[in-house]
């Protein structure tokens, strides 16, 4: 019998990221303190750039694999390669934000406000272990949506989450708020991971395997009302929906986004969402596809509730990062409309999947750009979080306020921005999916799209409110200052603006790339 082989070429991008993370740990352990940052930043950027280049080589030279690799544990198909590319680019630009000065505490072990903390800051201490932690998180983001069985997916989930728990508590300013967000994220994340693991155990009891194709095969010939199956599906869904911040599992997002260092918030709001949505698609498409009539009503309710909660509660927020967190929740609801449309057993599958991939791309870049601008608006105690502090920003810094306003309009889905075509693609795919079924589901899909349009209109209110505040209010005498941006921050904002404008004016090339990635669907 031939021994199983591991396709190292296919896994090379992910292996490079994990290898660089391990090397970064060795640098932290053995390199002199004054050399660590000098070594960590090039290592991180080169590994992420090299991994992206390997993804391009795989797509151009070899094409998407048609079989799972790593002894069936990882499926690097078209959607996975697209998601990998997006995550690597997003993480690269987030590293440029991380490298900016002043975001992270000089010594994590020091008590906030203590003499030890002051001494570490005076000595110019740098928290360089951020870089290997970030690489481990990115490696987990790559493994999570590409896992072909539930145990591998759980490993990817934990490798992605654990570094984020730590990094959320390392903000230089507002230390207690940062540590509180880290603790909340850890506790709630541990609960969601436990739900995911218990759901995996229940599905194993039902199907006798944790392989996603094996579970799907068991569903094709087994009882669809088996308690093990239904309980396992529910628990697994809780674990996955928590990671994308879908209601009613969204409570962690505003607190964590507000307290975490803003570069880490940007990484979570973009890369984590992309990875988690990829995992949701893979589980429900590959593993639970034959159960779609059982989970569709639940998914419909979750999508509707997520849009309503995100749009309505965002109106009540007075902190800019909390407002963007609730905006992220609303966008998760819009993405779930696409998830509903993806599983209609018709030819619309590839079109719906490509619409989701396209939406993830354009939304993520706009999000990173918005958080990059947040890092530049400063009060004496740190970032100017309260919305009242943003009054008159358009008169203090017209260019910065104008770019931020453009990002907000993209979130709202205004035409000639990438956000408009992202929402249009998802809503159009959902309507086409409903018309294909020719039954009552079509009416439900239409109703969900109408609700999405209404939620978008409500969301536009709080986006426009911020724009009005910036340009039509008088700046306070003691208003916030605009930090001198580093080259990294300028590059991040420029790339995000270029994607938002470019895709808004010429969406077809990126739509074609997303459609090509989705053409062969997932490996089953």
N, C-alpha and C positions, 0 to 999 in steps of 0.2 A: 504494500500500500504506500503510495507516494505521500511524503510528509507535506502538511499544509505550508504554504509560503505566504510571506507578507510582501505586498507590493510597495516597496520603499519609495519608488518614484512617485506614485500617486499620493502617498502620505508625506512627501518631502516638505511641503509648506508648513504643515503642522509640526512635524518633527524638528524643523529648523527653529520654530518659535520656542518649543519646549527646551531644545538644546541650548538656545541663547539664555533662557530663563535659568537653567541650571548653572551655566557659566557665570551669569550675573550673581548668583548666590556665592559662588566661589570667589568672585571679585570682592564681595562684601566681607567674606571670611578672612581673606589673606592679603588683599591689597592695602597699602597705606591709606589712611583717611583722605589725604590731600589728592590722591590719584583716583579715588573711586568715581567721583562725578565725571572726571575726564574720560574714564573708561566706560562707564555705564551708558552715557548718552549715545556715543557712536555705536556701541554694541546693540542697543535697543533699536535705533533707527535703521541700522544696516540689516538686522535680522528681519524686521518687519518689511522693509523694502525688498529684501531678497526673497522672502516668502511670497510677496505679491508677484514678483517676477516669475517664480516657480509656478504660481497659479496660471499666469499668462502662457507660460510654456506648455503646461498641461492642456490648456484649452486650444491653443493654436496648433501645436505639434501632434498631440495625441488624442485630443477630443475627450469628452466625458466618458469615464468607464461605464460599462453596462452590468458589472457584477460587483458585489461587495468585496472589500479587501480586508486585510488584517484578520484572516480566518473568519470572515463574515461579520466582523464587529463594526466596521465602518463602511459607509456607502458614500463615496465621493462622486456623486452624479452631477448633472448640470445645475440644479438648484443649489447644491452644496458648494460647488465651485463659485457660483455667483455670490453666495452669502460670504464665503471665505474672502473673496476679493473686496467686498464692501467692508467687512470687519477689519481687514488689514489696512486699508486706506484710512478708515476712521480712527483706528488706534494710532496710526502714524501721526496724523494731525493732532490727536489728543496728547501724544508725547511732546509735541511742540508747545502745547499749553502747559504741560507739567513742568517743562524745563524753565518756564518763566519764573522769575523770582517771587518769593513771598507767599506762595500758596500753602506750603507744608511746614509743619513744626520742625524745629531744629533737633529736638529730642523727644521722642514719643514716650519715653519712660518718665519724663519729668512731670510733676503735678502741675496742672494749669495755674499760672500766676506765682509759682514758687521761685526761689532763688536759683534752683537748678535750671529751670527753664530760661531764666534771664541770662544765666551764665552761658548756656548753650547758644543762645541767640547772639550774645556778645562775641563769642568765639567764632561765629560764622558757621555753625554746624549745618550740615546738609543731610536731609533724610534720603540718602541715595538708594536705600532698599526699595523705594517706590518702583524703580525700573524693573527689577526681576519680578516683583509682585504683579506689576502690570502685564508683563510677558506671560506669566502663568495664567492670569485672568483671560488674556487674549487666546492662549492655547485652549483653555476650557471653552471659550466662545466658539472656537473652531470645531472642537470635538462634539459639543452638545448637539448642534443641528445635523451633524453627519453620522451620529451613532445609529447603528442598524439593529441594536437590541437595547432593552431597557436598562440593563446593568451598566453598559458602556455609557448610555445617556446619563445615568445617575452620576457616574464618575466625572463626566464632563460638566455636569451641573455643579458639583462640589468644587472642582478645580476652578471653575469660573467664579463661584460665589465667595469662597473663603478669602482670597486676596482682596476682593471688594469690601468685605466686612472690615478688614483691617484698614484699608486706605480711606474709608469713609471717616475714620476717627482721627485723622492726622492733619486736620486744618490748623494753620498757624494761628489764625485769629478765631475768636468765638470757640475756644477749645471745648468748653462744656457742652455747647450745642452740637459740636462735631462728634464728641464722644457719645452723646445721647443718641444721635442718628446712627452711629455704628452699632450701639447696643440694640436699638430697635430693629435694625436691619438683620443683625445676627439672630435675634430671638425669633422674629417672624420668618426669616429665611430658613431657620432650623425646623420650624413647624411645617413649612411648605415642603422641605426636603423629606421630612418624615411622612407626610401624606403621599409624596411621590413614591417613596420606597415601599410603604404599605400597599399602595395600589399595584406596584410591580409584583409584590408577593401574591396578591389576590389574583392577578391575571395569570401568574405562573400556576397557581392552583387550578385555574380554569383550563388553560391551554397546555400545560405541561412544558412550556418553554417561555423564555423571555425574548426570543427573537421576534421582531415585528412582523416579518412575513409568516412565521409560525403561528402567531396569534391570529393573524388574518385568515390563515388556512383553517384554524380551529373554529373561527366564527362562521366560516362558510358551511361547516357541517355540524355545528353544535347548537345548543339551545341558546337563544339570544336573551332569554329572561333569567338566566342562571344568576343567583345572588352573588357568587364570586365575581362574575363578569361585571355586573352592574356596580357593585361596591368598588371593585378595582378601577373601573372606568371613572367613577366619580372622584376617587382619591387621586388618581393620576391627573385628572383634569384640574383639580385644585392646585397641585404642585406646578403645573405648567402655566395656568392662568395667573398665578401669583407673580411669576417672573415677568410677564408682559404688563402687569399692573391692571388687569381687567377687574371690574367690579363684580362681586363685592369683596375682592381681595386686593384693593388698591390702597388701603390705608397707609401702608408703609411709604409710598412714593413721595408725598409732599414733605414729610418730616426728614426723610433721608436726603432728598434732593436739596433741601434747604441747609442742612447741617454739614453735608460732605464738602470737601474742597471742590471748587467749581470745575476744574479739569476732570475730576473723577465723576462728578455729576454729568458732565458732557459725555464721558465714556459710557456711563450706565444708560443714559437717555438715548444713546445711539447704538453702540455695539451690543449691549446686553439685550435691547429690544429686538435687534435683527437676529441674534442667535436664538432667543427664546421663541420668536415667531417661526423661525425655521424648524425648531424642534416641535412646535405645535403642529405645523403642516405635516411633518414626517410621521408623527404618531397617529394623527387622525387619518392621514391618507394611506400609509403603508400598513399600520397595525390595526386600526379600527374602522377601515373603510366599509366593511360589511355590516357595521353597526350604525350606519349613518342615520337611519330613520329613528333610532333611539336617542342619539345625542343632538340631532338638529334642533328640536324645540328648546333644549337647554342652551345650546349655543346661541340661538336667536334671542333668548331672554338675556343672556350675558352680554351680547353685543349691544342690545338696546339699552340695558342698564348702564353699561360702561360709557356709552356716548352721552347719556343724560347726566350721569354723575360728573363726568369730566367737564362738560360744557357748563352746567349750572353752577357747580361749586367753584369753578374758576372765576366766576363773576364776583364772588365774595372775598377773594384773596387780596391782601394788601402787600404781600411780599412777591418780588418779581420771580424768584426761583420757585416758590410754591405755585404761582400762576402757571409757569411753564410746566410744572409737574402735572397739574390738572389738565393742561393742554395735552401732555403726553398720554394721559389716561383716555381723553376723548379720541385721540388718534389711534390708540389701541382698539377702541370700539370700531372705528372705520376699517381697520385692518381685519377685524373679525367678520365684517360683512363679506370681505373677499374670501375668508376661510369658509364661510357658508357656501359661497358660490363655487368653490373649488371642487366640491364633492357631489356634483350633480349627475355623475355617471354618463355624461355626454361629452361631445367634442369641445365643450367650453372649458374643460379642465385646464388645458394648457394656457388658454387665454386668461383665465382667472388667476392661475398661478403666476403668470408673467406680470399681471397687474399688481399683485402683492409684492413681488420682487422689485418692481419699478417704484412702488410707493415707499418701500423700505429705504431704497437708495436715496430718493430725493428728500424724504422727511429727515433722515439721519444727518445729512450734510447741513441742512438748514438749522437743525437743532444744535449741532456743534458750533456753527457760526454765531447763533444767538447767545449761547453760554460764553463764548469767547468775548463777546462785547460786554456781557455782565461783569467779567473779571476786570474790566477797565474803568468802570464807574465806581469811584472810591470815596468813602467817608474816612475820617480819622481812625475809626475803629475797624476798618476793613471795607468790604464791598458794600455799596449802597443798596441794601436789599429792599427797603420800604419804597413803595411806588411814589409816595409824595416827594421823595428825594430826586426822582427823575423828572420833576416838573421843570419845564424850560430847558431841558437838555438840548433841544434843537437849536436854541439860541446860543448856548455855550459851545457846543460842538456839532455843527450842522451835518458834517459828513458822517460821524459816528451814529448820530440819531437817525439819519436817513437810511443807512445800511440796516440798522436794527428794525426800523419801520418796514423796510422791504422784507426782512425775514418774517416779521409778524404777518404781513399780507400774504406771504407764501403759506404760513400756517393756516390762514383763513381760507385759502384756496382761491385767491383773486386771480383772474385771467392774466396771462403773460408771466406767471410765476410757475415754478416747477410743482408747487403744491396743488395748483388747479388741475394739471394733467394727472397728478397722482390720484386725486379724489375722483376725477372723471373716469380714469381707467378702472378703478375698483367698482364704482357705482354702475358703470356700463356693463362690466362683466357680471355683476349681480343681477341686473335686469335681464341680460341675455340668458343667464342661467335659469331664471324663473320662467322665461317664455319657453325654454326648451322642454321643461318638465311637463307642461300642459296640464297640471293638476293644481290642487290647492296650495302647493308650495310656491307656485308662481306669485300668488297674491301675498303670501307671507314675505317673499323676497322683495316685492315691490313696496310693501309697507315698511320694511327695514330700510330700504334706500330712501324713502320719503322721510323717515325719522332721521336718517343720517344727514339729509339736506337741511332739515330743521335744526339739528344739533350744530351743523356748520354755521348756520345763520346766527345762532345764539353765541357760538364761540367767536364769531367775527366781532361781536359787541365788545368783548373785553380786550381783543387785540386793538381795535380802533380806539378804545378808551385810553390805552397807553400811548398811542400815536398822538391823540389830541392833547394828552397831558404833556408830552414832550415838546410839541410845536405851538400850542396855543395857550400855554400857561407861562406866567412870568417866573424866571428862575429866582430862587431864594438867595439872599445875600450870603448865607453860609452854605450854599449848595455844594454838592459833591464835586470833587476834582476828577479830571480825566487822566488816568495813569499813562505815562509814556510807554507805548507798546513795544515789546521786544519784536525782533524780526520773526520769531516763531508765531507770536500772536497775530501779527500782520499777515503772515502766510496763511494761517488758519482761516481768518476772516475773508481773505481774498479768494481762497479755494472754495469756501462755502458760498460766497456771493457768485462766483463764476458758475458753479453748478446750478444754483438757484435761477440765475438769469439765463444761462445757456440752455438748460433743459426746458425752461419756460418758453423760450423762443423757438428752439429746435428740439422737440421731444422725441422725434421719430428715431434717430440713431440709438438712443438709450432704450427706447421701447423695443427696438429690434434685438438689442443685446439681451434684454430680459426675456423676450419671447424665445430666442434661441436657447437660452439656459433652461427654460421651462418646457421646451419642445418634447423632450423624451420623458418628462415627468420624473418621478422618483424611482430608484431601483426597488423592485418588489421581490 
